[in-house]
Amino acid sequence: MTDPQLIDAVVEESAEQDVPGFRKKRDLCRQLLLADPAVYYIAHYTGGVLDFSLDLLAHESAPPGRADTDLAQRREAHRRVGAQLAYRAAELSRRVWHLQCGGLVRLAVQTRVDYVFCNATVGGEHVVGFARTPPTIDAVVNPATASQSDQGAAKLATDLRGLVRQPSQNPGGWLTEAYDQSSSGGDIAPYLTGADDGDAVLARALHPAGLHYLSHHRLGEQVTAVDILRHPDLEQFFNRGATVIDRRTGYERLARDLSLLALQVSRDLRRAITGEVERLVLDLEIGAVYYYLLAPDEYIFGVCLDQDWVSHADQAMWKVGGQLFQART
């Protein structure tokens, strides 16, 4: 049973033109806000314009704001940041279309103590949420610390789509019931680009039911890239317009862009949360791409082509990042 004090602490704000169709959507957002103790702000946008928001910013469970801002300023900051994130998600959906994996359905952003999600629902609608995560002592930010909020956000997006009889897009791959690493096509040697993979840290992380492409970047340059894109179990993800060579070229270009995007998102979020973006996930209709920061001028980039394994590949990215960090210390 939800604490009555928590229910009373929820503050709602609506756009000037509040329509009846928002009622059920607002109720679904409220359910997540009250069910997940980590989530403290949720907003719904259409075309980047606020429809409504619900928050617990005045409740003791919410993180403290900056000393130089009052409650009204914090709400305004979250509202504006959410709109900016919805705009970026729509822009990114267009930018990744050339990969022929569909549009962006989920944008996940994580710092050392915060998790922010922006999930597409239908048309130009997005739901944005802010949640706290336990402070991590790991060298690389761990996606598991935000998995509960991530799963709640995925269910919310699915329920919002269900209101207009649309099926789930399985954001995060959380609907996949079991993780089966068996593959029918046998193993193949990873394709290597650039410098040697050293202790084969990147190559060992690749699996048909997981990560399919990995690259390591330092000082703005790609150091190493490995992939198993020619694995027989992945052949259905390619066609005339998206060959293995096309994807490698597209991934290399996108990997460079994500470094800049992470900096831009960090700047956008600075008005609402603290810390730099260390994990960025672009979850597409088919698969996902990942960015993990290892050091100020070092990061890894990864790709999963199969929607079923998106969350498992995310965890594999974290393990690779930790191994690379340990190898240099």
C-alpha positions in Angstrom: 0.0 0.0 0.0 1.3 3.4 -0.9 2.1 5.8 1.9 -0.7 8.4 2.0 1.9 11.1 2.8 3.6 10.2 -0.5 0.4 10.5 -2.4 -0.3 13.9 -0.9 3.2 15.0 -1.8 2.7 14.5 -5.5 2.5 17.9 -7.3 0.9 18.0 -10.8 1.4 20.6 -13.4 -0.5 20.7 -16.7 -0.2 22.6 -20.0 -2.5 25.5 -20.5 -4.6 23.3 -22.9 -5.3 20.2 -20.8 -7.3 17.6 -22.7 -9.4 14.7 -21.5 -7.0 12.2 -23.3 -4.3 13.1 -20.7 -6.2 11.6 -17.8 -5.3 8.0 -18.3 -1.8 8.8 -19.3 -1.4 10.9 -16.2 -2.7 8.0 -14.0 -0.1 5.6 -15.5 2.7 8.1 -14.9 1.5 8.6 -11.3 1.6 4.8 -10.8 5.3 4.6 -11.6 6.1 7.7 -9.5 4.4 6.2 -6.4 5.7 2.6 -7.1 9.4 3.3 -7.6 11.0 5.0 -4.6 13.9 6.1 -6.8 11.8 8.0 -9.3 10.9 11.6 -8.3 9.9 13.4 -11.5 7.9 12.3 -14.6 6.7 14.5 -17.5 4.9 13.8 -20.7 5.6 15.8 -23.9 4.1 16.0 -27.4 6.4 17.4 -30.0 8.7 18.6 -27.3 5.9 20.6 -25.6 4.9 19.8 -22.0 1.5 18.1 -21.6 1.8 17.5 -17.9 4.3 16.6 -15.1 4.1 14.9 -11.7 6.8 15.2 -9.1 7.9 14.5 -5.6 10.5 17.3 -5.4 9.1 18.6 -2.1 9.2 15.1 -0.5 12.1 14.0 1.6 12.7 11.0 -0.8 13.8 13.4 -3.6 17.4 14.5 -3.9 18.2 17.9 -2.4 18.4 20.7 -4.9 21.1 23.3 -5.4 21.4 25.8 -2.5 20.8 28.7 -4.9 17.5 27.4 -6.3 14.0 27.2 -4.7 11.4 24.6 -5.4 9.7 26.5 -8.2 13.0 27.0 -10.0 13.8 23.3 -9.7 10.5 22.3 -11.3 11.1 24.8 -14.1 14.6 23.4 -14.6 13.3 19.8 -14.8 10.5 20.8 -17.2 12.9 22.6 -19.5 15.5 19.8 -19.3 12.8 17.2 -20.1 11.7 19.2 -23.2 15.3 19.4 -24.4 15.7 15.7 -23.9 12.5 14.9 -25.8 13.8 17.2 -28.6 17.2 15.4 -28.7 15.5 12.0 -28.8 13.4 13.1 -31.8 16.5 14.4 -33.5 18.5 11.3 -32.8 15.7 9.1 -34.2 16.2 10.8 -37.5 20.0 10.6 -37.3 20.1 6.9 -36.7 17.6 6.0 -39.4 20.4 5.3 -41.9 21.4 2.2 -39.7 18.1 0.6 -40.9 17.2 -0.4 -37.3 14.2 1.8 -37.0 13.7 4.9 -34.9 14.7 5.6 -31.3 12.3 4.2 -28.7 14.4 4.8 -25.6 17.1 7.1 -24.5 18.8 6.2 -21.2 21.2 8.6 -19.5 23.2 7.8 -16.3 25.6 9.7 -14.1 27.2 8.6 -10.9 24.0 9.2 -8.9 21.2 9.9 -11.4 19.3 8.1 -14.1 17.2 9.9 -16.7 15.0 8.2 -19.3 13.2 9.5 -22.3 11.0 6.9 -23.9 9.0 7.3 -27.1 5.4 6.2 -27.0 3.3 7.0 -30.1 3.6 9.7 -32.7 5.7 12.6 -31.4 5.0 11.7 -27.7 7.7 11.1 -25.1 7.7 10.4 -21.4 10.7 11.7 -19.5 11.6 10.7 -16.0 14.3 11.4 -13.3 15.5 8.9 -10.7 18.2 8.6 -8.1 20.7 5.7 -8.1 22.8 4.4 -5.3 26.3 6.0 -5.3 28.6 3.6 -7.1 32.1 2.7 -6.1 32.8 1.0 -9.4 35.3 2.5 -11.8 32.6 2.4 -14.5 29.0 3.3 -13.9 26.8 0.2 -13.4 23.5 -0.1 -15.3 22.2 -2.5 -12.7 21.9 0.3 -10.2 19.2 1.8 -12.5 17.6 -1.4 -13.8 14.5 -1.2 -11.6 13.7 2.3 -12.8 14.6 1.3 -16.3 12.1 -1.6 -16.2 9.4 0.6 -14.7 10.0 3.2 -17.5 9.8 0.5 -20.1 6.5 -0.8 -18.7 5.2 2.8 -18.6 6.0 3.3 -22.3 4.3 0.0 -23.1 1.2 0.8 -21.1 1.0 4.3 -22.7 1.1 2.6 -26.2 -1.5 0.1 -25.0 -4.0 3.0 -24.5 -4.2 3.4 -28.3 -3.9 -0.4 -28.9 -0.3 -0.4 -30.0 2.0 -3.3 -29.1 5.1 -3.0 -27.0 8.4 -2.1 -28.6 10.2 -4.0 -25.8 12.4 -1.1 -24.7 15.5 -2.4 -23.0 14.6 -5.9 -24.1 13.1 -6.4 -20.6 10.2 -8.5 -21.9 12.6 -11.3 -23.0 11.8 -14.0 -20.5 15.2 -15.9 -20.5 18.7 -15.3 -21.6 19.8 -18.2 -23.8 23.3 -18.0 -25.0 23.1 -21.0 -27.3 23.7 -20.2 -31.0 23.0 -22.3 -34.0 25.7 -21.0 -36.4 28.9 -21.8 -34.5 31.6 -19.4 -33.5 33.6 -17.2 -35.9 36.8 -15.2 -35.4 36.0 -11.6 -34.6 36.8 -9.0 -37.3 39.4 -6.6 -36.0 40.0 -3.0 -37.1 42.9 -0.9 -35.8 45.3 -1.8 -33.0 45.5 -5.3 -31.6 42.9 -6.1 -28.9 45.6 -6.8 -26.3 44.2 -9.4 -24.0 41.2 -9.9 -26.2 39.0 -8.1 -23.7 36.7 -6.7 -26.4 36.6 -9.9 -28.5 35.6 -12.1 -25.5 32.6 -9.9 -24.8 31.1 -10.5 -28.3 28.3 -13.1 -28.6 25.4 -13.7 -31.0 23.0 -13.3 -28.0 24.6 -10.1 -26.8 27.1 -7.6 -28.1 27.9 -7.7 -31.8 30.2 -4.7 -32.2 32.6 -3.1 -29.8 35.1 -0.2 -30.2 37.5 1.5 -27.9 38.2 5.3 -28.2 40.9 7.5 -26.8 41.6 11.2 -27.3 38.9 11.4 -29.9 40.3 8.5 -32.0 39.2 4.9 -32.5 41.9 2.7 -31.1 40.3 -0.7 -31.7 37.1 -2.1 -33.1 36.0 -5.8 -33.1 32.8 -7.3 -34.4 31.0 -10.6 -35.3 28.6 -9.0 -37.8 29.2 -11.9 -40.2 28.0 -14.5 -37.7 25.4 -16.8 -39.3 22.9 -16.1 -36.4 22.9 -12.4 -37.4 22.4 -12.6 -41.2 18.7 -11.6 -40.9 19.7 -8.1 -39.7 21.4 -7.3 -43.1 20.1 -6.5 -46.5 21.1 -4.6 -49.7 20.9 -1.3 -48.0 22.6 -2.4 -44.8 25.5 -4.6 -45.5 28.2 -5.6 -43.0 30.5 -2.9 -44.5 27.7 -0.3 -44.4 27.1 -1.0 -40.7 30.8 -0.9 -39.8 31.1 2.5 -41.5 28.0 3.8 -39.8 29.0 2.5 -36.4 32.4 4.2 -36.6 30.8 7.5 -37.5 28.1 7.2 -34.8 30.7 6.3 -32.2 32.4 9.6 -32.8 29.1 11.5 -32.7 28.1 9.9 -29.4 31.1 11.4 -27.6 29.9 14.8 -28.5 26.3 13.9 -27.8 27.2 12.8 -24.2 28.8 16.2 -23.6 25.8 18.0 -25.0 23.4 16.0 -22.8 25.6 16.6 -19.8 25.3 20.3 -20.4 21.5 20.1 -20.9 21.0 18.1 -17.7 23.3 20.3 -15.6 20.4 22.5 -14.6 18.5 19.6 -13.0 21.1 17.0 -11.9 24.8 16.9 -11.0 27.7 15.0 -12.6 28.7 14.1 -16.1 26.9 11.6 -18.4 28.9 8.3 -18.1 26.4 5.9 -19.7 24.3 6.6 -22.7 22.0 4.1 -24.4 20.2 4.7 -27.7 17.6 1.9 -27.8 16.2 1.5 -31.3 13.3 -0.4 -32.7 15.8 -3.2 -33.5 18.7 -3.4 -31.1 20.6 -0.6 -29.4 23.9 1.3 -29.3 25.9 2.1 -26.1 28.4 4.7 -24.9 30.3 4.2 -21.6 32.8 6.7 -20.3 36.0 5.3 -18.9 38.0 8.5 -18.4 37.7 12.1 -19.5 39.2 11.3 -22.9 38.4 7.6 -23.2 35.2 5.6 -23.8 33.8 2.4 -25.4 31.0 2.1 -27.9 28.9 -1.0 -28.5 26.1 -2.3 -30.6 23.5 -5.0 -30.1 21.4 -5.9 -33.2 18.8 -8.1 -31.4 16.2 -6.4 -29.3 15.9 -9.5 -27.1 19.5 -9.0 -25.7 19.6 -5.2 -25.2 19.8 -5.3 -21.4 22.2 -8.2 -21.4 24.5 -6.4 -23.9 24.3 -3.3 -21.7 25.6 -5.3 -18.7 28.4 -6.7 -20.9 29.4 -3.2 -21.8 29.9 -2.4 -18.1 32.0 -5.5 -17.6 34.2 -4.6 -20.6 34.7 -1.1 -19.3 35.7 -2.4 -15.9 38.2 -4.8 -17.4 39.8 -2.1 -19.6 40.0 0.2 -16.5 41.7 -2.5 -14.5 44.1 -3.3 -17.3 45.6 0.2 -17.3 45.9 0.6 -13.5 
